[in-house]
Amino acid sequence: MADVIEEKIKNYRTAPFDARFPNTNQTRNCFQNYLDFHRCNKALSAKGQETSPCDWYQRVYKSLCPISWVEKWDGQIEDGSFPGKI
């Protein structure tokens, strides 16, 4: 399982098509992958497991999201004012 994930991450170029977000506007896709990354990290860290499978979500949101949004969201998480449920 880990080998398959590592192979996909190694061959990663840009965000693949996601059927949940078929439109040109990828704002929701960006935000959802940001949430998924942080939820994945939180869940696997709580179980004491390796968080490398979460790297996929991070690569996707970094590919789709403007840096200013990510910096803003990171600041909101630190302040405890982030609007999403992580």
Secondary structure as a PSIPRED ss2 file (coil, helix, strand):
# PSIPRED VFORMAT (PSIPRED V4.0)

   1 M C   1.000  0.000  0.000
   2 A H   0.000  1.000  0.000
   3 D H   0.000  1.000  0.000
   4 V H   0.000  1.000  0.000
   5 I H   0.000  1.000  0.000
   6 E H   0.000  1.000  0.000
   7 E H   0.000  1.000  0.000
   8 K H   0.000  1.000  0.000
   9 I H   0.000  1.000  0.000
  10 K H   0.000  1.000  0.000
  11 N C   1.000  0.000  0.000
  12 Y C   1.000  0.000  0.000
  13 R C   1.000  0.000  0.000
  14 T C   1.000  0.000  0.000
  15 A C   1.000  0.000  0.000
  16 P C   1.000  0.000  0.000
  17 F C   1.000  0.000  0.000
  18 D C   1.000  0.000  0.000
  19 A C   1.000  0.000  0.000
  20 R C   1.000  0.000  0.000
  21 F C   1.000  0.000  0.000
  22 P C   1.000  0.000  0.000
  23 N C   1.000  0.000  0.000
  24 T C   1.000  0.000  0.000
  25 N C   1.000  0.000  0.000
  26 Q C   1.000  0.000  0.000
  27 T H   0.000  1.000  0.000
  28 R H   0.000  1.000  0.000
  29 N H   0.000  1.000  0.000
  30 C H   0.000  1.000  0.000
  31 F H   0.000  1.000  0.000
  32 Q H   0.000  1.000  0.000
  33 N H   0.000  1.000  0.000
  34 Y H   0.000  1.000  0.000
  35 L H   0.000  1.000  0.000
  36 D H   0.000  1.000  0.000
  37 F H   0.000  1.000  0.000
  38 H H   0.000  1.000  0.000
  39 R H   0.000  1.000  0.000
  40 C H   0.000  1.000  0.000
  41 N H   0.000  1.000  0.000
  42 K H   0.000  1.000  0.000
  43 A H   0.000  1.000  0.000
  44 L H   0.000  1.000  0.000
  45 S H   0.000  1.000  0.000
  46 A H   0.000  1.000  0.000
  47 K C   1.000  0.000  0.000
  48 G C   1.000  0.000  0.000
  49 Q C   1.000  0.000  0.000
  50 E C   1.000  0.000  0.000
  51 T C   1.000  0.000  0.000
  52 S H   0.000  1.000  0.000
  53 P H   0.000  1.000  0.000
  54 C H   0.000  1.000  0.000
  55 D H   0.000  1.000  0.000
  56 W H   0.000  1.000  0.000
  57 Y H   0.000  1.000  0.000
  58 Q H   0.000  1.000  0.000
  59 R H   0.000  1.000  0.000
  60 V H   0.000  1.000  0.000
  61 Y H   0.000  1.000  0.000
  62 K H   0.000  1.000  0.000
  63 S H   0.000  1.000  0.000
  64 L H   0.000  1.000  0.000
  65 C C   1.000  0.000  0.000
  66 P C   1.000  0.000  0.000
  67 I H   0.000  1.000  0.000
  68 S H   0.000  1.000  0.000
  69 W H   0.000  1.000  0.000
  70 V H   0.000  1.000  0.000
  71 E H   0.000  1.000  0.000
  72 K H   0.000  1.000  0.000
  73 W H   0.000  1.000  0.000
  74 D H   0.000  1.000  0.000
  75 G H   0.000  1.000  0.000
  76 Q H   0.000  1.000  0.000
  77 I H   0.000  1.000  0.000
  78 E H   0.000  1.000  0.000
  79 D H   0.000  1.000  0.000
  80 G C   1.000  0.000  0.000
  81 S C   1.000  0.000  0.000
  82 F C   1.000  0.000  0.000
  83 P C   1.000  0.000  0.000
  84 G C   1.000  0.000  0.000
  85 K C   1.000  0.000  0.000
  86 I C   1.000  0.000  0.000
